[in-house]
């Protein structure tokens, strides 16, 4: 049997985070989820940590620890996205109360402890939200860099942003953390809006998930019922992007993605372009590539495989 890939998921659930977490938990034959660490982002920390615990309970994976991390970015007030994800982050899912308490210890300490105990270049960090926890862990214990196989992040944009004209939400919320991660020397796979905007949740897919009749299918169908029918100028009224699930999909099915290696820097100071990921596609800066930046996804194959895998959960 192929050895499973150890991963830590750092997240701020969030509807698309929820699908990413469930996809990882449904893929235990390939992925070994060592911990879920939680940060404030889409909604405040008290809600993101509850949502993470509820999703783990939903999937019947209560052995996976959920650790709470930072409630605010390193240098800015917290920006949230209830207008996208609803007041609790996963409105419409109607999940029961979590069946497990928070794991002891701060998320940063959990990341450090997990990595210190791991072999070199073994563990992948899957980041689905602002990078506050991850940047702090790298700053506090730089030696853990040698234990990281890669940081696979949903964040940034080559082209237009989604929270400002120039910035994607996860990077915008904590640009200093993102800048530190890109400067860390750790291998990075960046999945920007340019790729995730090709993975659109449609009303038809939402209905298909609900029609599974499982707890998981009904929860996903419920949380996207309103979102997927909302008209959007950005996506031709077809639905909404399933951003964060692309992180787990890349680990499982990298053949569905295309991209290139570029240097990426993050703007931290400008009021106009705060959080902008400056992707040097043409090598004009002469700076060495520090990230594999994914630009295309086979969306049809992605949703087929995603549906099949999620259908294995309770």
Protein Blocks (a to p, Z undefined) as FASTA:
>chain_A
ZZdddddddddehjklmmmmmmmmmmmmmpccfbdcdddfkbcfklmmmmmmmmmmmnop
akbccddddfbdfkbccdddfklnojnopgoklpacdfbdcdehifklmmmmmmmmpceh
kbccddfbdfklmmmmmmmmmmlmmmpmbdcddedjfkbcfkbmkbcfklmmmmmlmmmm
mmnopacddddfklmmmmccdfklmmmmmmnopaklmmmmmmmmmmmmpccfkloonacc
dfklmmmmmmmmmmlpccddddddddfkbmklgoiacddfkopnopacfbdcdfbdcfkl
mmmmmmmmmmmpZZ
